[in-house]
Amino acid sequence: MSTSFLFTINEAPEVVSAIADTSLVAGFDWTLDLTEVFSDEDNLRYGTLASPDSSVAYLSYLGGGAVQVVDGLGGGTVTLNVYAVDAIGDTTFENFSVTIDAAPIASKQLADTVVAVGFGAYTIDLNEYFTDPEGTSLSFSVSSSVDTVVTAALNGSSQLTVSEVGEGTASISIDVTDAVGAVATFSFSIIVASPPPVEPTFSERFYSVGFGTANVTLSKIFGSDYRNYTYEVSADPDSVVAVSVNANSVLVIEEIGKAYRAQITVTATNSFGFSSTYSFPLRLNSGPEVVVDELVLVDTSGTGPWVIDLDSLIVDAQDDTLTYSLQVSNTGVLSAAVAEGTSLLTITEVGLGTAQVLISAADTLETSGVISIMFTIVAPEVTGLEDLASKFSVYPVPATDEVTVKMELVRAADIVIVLTDLQGREVYRQGLGTTAQVAHSIPLVQEASGIWYLTVLLDGQPFTWPVIKR
């Protein structure tokens, strides 16, 4: 009896193209074709072994014999293994070493930053932020994504200078290259922003005592974007008004005390953290108050002008400087005026009689009530011509063709001159009107020689002297 069988001797896959040990620079792109590395009469299956140090590099099988060498980003040297398996199951391995020069790394983070308009420029030493794992020297290149916001430039080999151009947002890109040529790119953003604008439409606020609550839209201080800010507000002292900002960005002022002044401070902060502050005085005004509303005064002609201090008649709780308005009912009796910047009322005589002076006062916001002064100017008591005239003469004595009366009165009077004979008959009458200066001649040519009587009527009061004609 005999037995026969087929005996086949199998040969494992053959390495026909060994993979050389290789040095690479971080950022490489390397794919192996294992169909070119292994050969066999059978159809082969391919695979990889796990990397002993995946932080240096590892393998990723893509299918169809393609294997990608993946950078582990840590740099260094590692041995990698691939294999091929034939139909019988025989396996052939191929190993090779990979040395990778790691890319530069950030030793300190360059944080995104916000700067205020007007910062000008600032400089960063890039050597303080980047290093090479292999310890080689670094070189840098920089750029700005928006040159109309900031520019980026290198001063020397590692000094990054960021210079202000305008307002907005830009990204600063930094390419860091080591001595072998490994490159890493880093970036940070920079925002150039303004604090809230201060555009006040008022310098102070006035309210009358008892106003209760008042609202001030903060656009009147911080412009049209006022709703985009957060606010802090205070009053000093805090016993006059309470202040707050409501959800609509409206400053609410609430009266709580009787003091008359407070300083209001409002601080607006935008989303970038920049703040602007505006401070303004607030006044509670009670208005001038009339303490004496009517005066009746009588004084003698010739004793003026008369001065009255209105501070005794009108008071202002805030000690404001007051302005006065006057009305005179009869300007033929007197005139009235208050000297600018004072409270002194001056009444000046114009004639005899009674006139009413109406006075009102105003401070910045309020007008007071009205004071009435009834002022009567009376003629002085006359006991003789010397009370009315400072100078008086009748000449010549005796007279021939005419006689002259000359006088200077202490005040103007209505003057009438009359000449009568011994029996009291008038032979001459002449009215001179109201005046204080008299120089008047009376003709005597037609009159007989003898004694005549000259009468001067001053405001109707007669003064008589004998006149002798030759």
Residue pairs with C-beta under 8 A, 6 or more apart in sequence:
10 86
10 88
10 90
11 40
11 90
12 40
12 86
12 90
12 91
12 92
13 38
13 39
13 40
13 42
13 44
13 84
13 85
13 86
13 90
13 91
13 92
14 38
14 39
14 40
14 92
15 37
15 38
15 92
15 94
16 36
16 37
16 38
16 39
17 36
17 37
18 37
18 94
18 96
19 32
19 37
19 82
19 94
19 96
20 96
21 96
21 97
21 98
21 99
22 30
22 96
22 97
22 98
22 99
23 98
23 99
23 100
23 101
24 30
24 69
24 71
24 98
24 99
24 100
24 101
25 100
25 101
25 180
25 181
25 182
26 71
26 73
26 75
26 100
26 101
26 102
26 103
26 182
26 183
26 184
27 71
27 103
27 182
27 183
28 69
28 71
28 100
30 68
30 69
31 62
31 66
31 67
31 68
31 69
32 66
32 67
32 68
32 69
32 82
33 65
33 66
34 46
34 65
34 66
34 67
34 82
34 84
35 44
35 46
35 64
35 65
37 82
37 84
37 94
38 44
38 46
38 84
38 92
38 94
40 84
40 86
42 86
42 87
42 88
43 86
43 87
44 65
44 84
44 85
44 86
45 84
45 85
46 61
46 65
46 67
46 82
46 83
46 84
46 85
47 61
47 82
47 83
47 85
48 59
48 60
48 61
48 67
48 80
48 81
48 82
48 83
49 59
49 80
49 81
49 82
49 83
49 93
50 58
51 57
51 58
51 59
51 72
51 78
51 80
52 78
52 79
53 72
53 74
53 76
53 78
54 72
55 72
55 73
55 74
55 76
56 72
56 74
56 75
56 76
56 77
56 78
56 98
56 100
57 69
57 70
57 71
57 72
57 78
57 80
57 98
57 100
58 70
58 72
58 80
59 67
59 68
59 69
59 70
59 80
59 82
60 67
60 68
60 70
61 67
62 68
67 82
69 80
69 98
71 100
72 78
72 100
73 102
73 103
74 102
74 133
75 100
75 101
75 102
75 103
75 133
75 134
76 99
76 100
76 102
77 97
77 98
77 99
77 100
78 97
78 98
79 95
79 96
79 97
79 98
80 95
80 96
80 97
80 98
81 93
81 94
81 95
82 93
82 94
82 95
83 91
83 92
83 93
83 94
84 91
84 92
85 91
101 134
101 178
101 180
101 181
101 182
102 132
102 133
102 134
102 182
103 176
103 178
103 182
103 183
103 184
104 130
104 131
104 132
104 133
104 138
104 176
104 177
104 178
104 182
104 183
104 184
105 130
105 131
105 132
105 133
105 184
106 129
106 130
106 186
107 128
107 129
107 130
107 131
108 128
108 129
109 129
110 124
110 129
110 172
110 174
110 186
110 188
111 188
112 188
112 189
112 190
112 191
113 188
113 189
113 190
113 191
114 190
114 191
114 193
114 272
114 273
115 122
115 164
115 190
115 191
115 192
115 193
116 192
116 193
116 194
116 195
116 274
117 164
117 167
117 192
117 193
117 194
118 164
119 164
119 192
120 163
120 164
121 161
121 162
121 163
121 164
122 161
122 162
123 155
123 159
123 160
123 161
123 162
124 159
124 160
124 162
125 158
125 159
125 160
126 138
126 140
126 158
126 159
126 160
126 174
126 176
127 138
127 158
130 138
130 140
130 174
130 176
130 184
130 186
131 138
132 138
132 178
132 179
132 182
134 178
134 180
136 178
136 179
136 180
137 178
137 179
138 158
138 176
138 177
138 178
138 179
139 157
139 176
139 177
140 154
140 157
140 158
140 160
140 174
140 175
140 176
140 177
141 154
141 174
141 175
141 177
142 152
142 153
142 154
142 160
142 172
142 173
142 174
142 175
143 152
143 172
143 173
144 150
144 151
144 152
144 162
144 170
144 171
144 172
144 173
145 170
145 171
145 172
145 173
146 168
146 169
146 170
146 171
147 165
147 170
148 165
148 166
148 168
149 165
149 166
149 167
149 168
149 169
149 170
149 190
149 192
150 162
150 163
150 164
150 165
150 170
150 172
150 190
150 192
151 162
151 163
151 165
152 160
152 161
152 162
152 172
152 173
153 160
153 161
153 163
154 160
154 161
155 161
160 172
160 174
162 172
162 190
164 192
166 192
167 192
167 193
167 194
168 191
168 192
169 189
169 190
169 191
169 192
170 189
170 190
170 192
171 187
171 188
171 189
171 190
172 187
172 188
172 189
172 190
173 185
173 186
173 187
174 185
174 186
174 187
175 183
175 184
175 185
176 183
176 184
176 185
176 186
177 183
191 272
193 270
193 272
193 274
194 274
195 270
195 274
195 275
195 276
196 222
196 223
196 225
196 226
196 229
196 268
196 269
196 270
196 274
196 275
196 276
197 222
197 223
197 225
197 276
198 221
198 222
198 276
198 277
198 278
199 221
199 222
199 223
200 220
200 221
200 278
200 280
201 220
201 221
202 220
202 280
203 280
204 280
204 281
204 282
204 283
205 214
205 216
205 253
205 264
205 280
205 281
205 282
205 283
206 282
206 283
206 285
206 364
206 365
207 214
207 253
207 255
207 282
207 283
207 284
207 285
208 284
208 285
208 286
208 287
208 365
208 366
209 255
209 258
209 260
209 284
209 285
209 286
210 255
211 255
211 284
212 254
212 255
213 252
213 253
213 254
213 255
214 252
214 253
215 250
215 251
215 252
215 253
216 250
216 251
216 253
217 226
217 249
217 250
217 251
218 226
218 229
218 231
218 245
218 249
218 250
218 251
218 266
218 268
219 226
219 249
221 266
221 268
221 278
222 229
222 268
222 276
222 278
226 249
226 268
227 248
227 249
228 270
228 271
229 249
229 268
229 269
229 270
230 268
230 269
231 245
231 249
231 251
231 266
231 267
231 268
231 269
232 266
232 267
232 269
233 243
233 244
233 245
233 251
233 264
233 265
233 266
233 267
234 243
234 264
234 265
235 241
235 242
235 243
235 262
235 263
235 264
235 265
235 282
236 262
236 263
236 265
237 259
237 262
238 262
239 256
239 257
239 259
240 255
240 256
240 257
240 259
240 260
240 261
240 262
240 282
240 284
241 253
241 254
241 255
241 256
241 257
241 262
241 264
241 282
241 284
242 253
242 254
242 256
243 251
243 252
243 253
243 254
243 264
244 251
244 252
244 254
245 251
245 252
245 266
246 252
251 264
251 266
253 264
253 282
255 284
258 284
259 284
260 283
260 284
260 285
260 286
260 317
260 318
261 281
261 282
261 283
261 284
261 318
262 281
262 282
263 279
263 280
263 281
263 282
264 279
264 280
264 281
264 282
265 277
265 278
265 279
266 277
266 278
266 279
267 275
267 276
267 277
268 275
268 276
268 277
269 275
283 318
283 364
285 318
285 320
285 363
285 364
285 365
285 366
286 316
286 317
286 318
286 366
287 316
287 363
287 365
287 366
287 367
287 368
288 314
288 315
288 316
288 320
288 322
288 361
288 362
288 363
288 366
288 367
288 368
289 314
289 315
289 316
289 317
289 368
290 313
290 314
290 368
290 369
290 370
290 371
291 312
291 313
291 314
291 315
292 312
292 313
292 371
293 369
293 370
293 371
293 372
294 371
294 372
294 373
294 374
295 308
295 313
295 371
295 372
295 373
295 374
296 373
296 374
297 306
297 373
297 374
297 375
297 376
298 375
298 376
298 377
298 378
299 306
299 375
299 376
299 377
299 378
300 377
300 378
300 379
300 380
301 349
301 352
301 377
301 378
301 379
301 380
301 411
302 349
302 380
302 410
302 411
304 347
304 348
304 349
304 377
305 346
305 347
305 348
305 349
306 346
306 347
306 375
307 344
307 345
307 346
307 347
308 344
308 345
308 347
308 373
309 343
309 344
309 345
310 322
310 324
310 338
310 343
310 344
310 345
310 359
310 361
310 371
311 343
313 359
313 371
314 322
314 343
314 359
314 361
314 368
314 371
316 322
316 361
316 363
318 363
320 363
320 364
321 341
321 363
322 343
322 361
322 362
322 363
323 361
323 362
323 363
324 338
324 343
324 345
324 359
324 360
324 361
324 362
325 359
325 360
325 361
325 362
326 336
326 337
326 338
326 345
326 357
326 358
326 359
327 357
327 358
328 334
328 335
328 336
328 355
328 356
328 357
329 355
329 356
329 357
329 358
330 353
330 354
330 355
330 356
331 350
331 355
332 350
332 351
332 353
333 349
333 350
333 351
333 352
333 353
333 354
333 355
333 375
333 377
334 347
334 348
334 349
334 350
334 355
334 357
334 375
334 377
335 347
335 348
335 350
336 345
336 346
336 347
336 348
336 357
337 345
337 346
337 348
338 344
338 345
338 346
339 346
345 357
345 359
347 357
347 375
349 377
351 377
351 412
352 377
352 378
352 379
353 376
353 377
354 374
354 375
354 376
354 377
355 374
355 375
356 372
356 373
356 374
356 375
357 372
357 373
357 375
358 370
358 371
358 372
359 370
359 371
359 372
359 373
360 367
360 368
360 369
360 370
360 371
361 367
361 368
362 368
379 459
380 387
381 387
382 388
382 461
385 392
385 463
387 410
388 409
388 410
388 411
388 413
388 458
389 407
389 408
389 409
389 410
390 408
390 409
390 410
391 406
391 407
391 408
392 406
392 407
392 408
393 405
393 406
393 407
394 403
394 404
394 405
394 406
394 454
394 465
394 467
395 403
395 404
395 406
396 403
396 404
397 467
397 468
398 468
398 469
398 470
399 444
399 467
399 468
399 469
399 470
400 444
400 469
400 470
401 443
401 444
401 445
402 441
402 442
402 443
402 444
402 445
403 441
403 442
403 444
403 454
403 467
403 469
404 439
404 440
404 441
404 442
405 417
405 438
405 439
405 440
405 441
405 442
405 454
405 456
406 438
406 439
406 440
407 438
407 456
408 436
408 437
408 438
409 435
409 436
409 437
409 438
409 458
410 436
411 436
412 434
412 435
412 436
413 434
413 435
413 436
413 458
413 459
414 431
414 433
414 434
414 457
414 458
414 459
414 460
415 431
415 432
415 433
415 434
415 435
415 438
415 456
415 457
415 458
416 429
416 430
416 431
416 432
416 456
416 457
417 428
417 429
417 430
417 432
417 440
417 442
417 454
417 455
417 456
417 457
418 426
418 428
418 429
418 454
418 455
418 456
418 457
419 426
419 427
419 428
419 429
419 442
419 452
419 453
419 454
419 455
419 467
420 426
420 427
420 452
420 453
420 455
421 427
421 452
421 453
422 450
422 451
422 452
422 453
424 453
427 447
427 452
428 442
428 443
430 440
430 442
432 438
432 440
438 456
442 454
444 452
444 467
444 469
447 469
448 469
449 469
449 470
450 468
450 469
451 466
451 467
451 468
452 466
452 467
452 468
452 469
453 464
453 465
453 466
453 467
454 464
454 465
454 466
454 467
455 462
455 463
455 464
456 462
456 463
456 464
457 463
